[in-house]
Amino acid sequence: MENKKAAVYLRVAHADDMAMEIQTETVMRFAKTEGYTVSGCYSDNGANGITLDRPEMNRLLSDIRGGEIKTIIAKDISRLARDFILTTKFLDEMRKYGVTVITVHDGEVRPVIENFINNLLLNQKRVMA
């Protein structure tokens, strides 16, 4: 069986070492359970999610654009970005680079792009109703 590699991205809006530790444990436990080897950890402790201009996010994006990363694991989609348009742009760029984005939320694996699209369609149906 081929070893799967993934980068881990962590973020909290207000510097909080305990919250970062909990987030790290959750994501690392998932990675181990699913057979991933963590090839890099990118951690923005105290960085706002309404922009992608964060030190570790910039490093992550640079490594993705350099072809070093093909899978990202994060606790949930809000750790990557908090703005709908920014999230859409981020996921579109990941798709262009062939990067799989996986989130772990309450112990469930959620394929991000599929889940994001499903939620978008559900919200559109609610608005139309």
Secondary structure by P-SEA (a helix, b strand, c coil): cbbbbbbbbbbbccccaaaaaaaaaaaaaaaaaacccccbbbbbccccccccccaaaaaaaaaaaaccccbbbccccccccccaaaaaaaaaaaaaabbbbbbbccccccaaaaaaaaaaaaaaaaaac
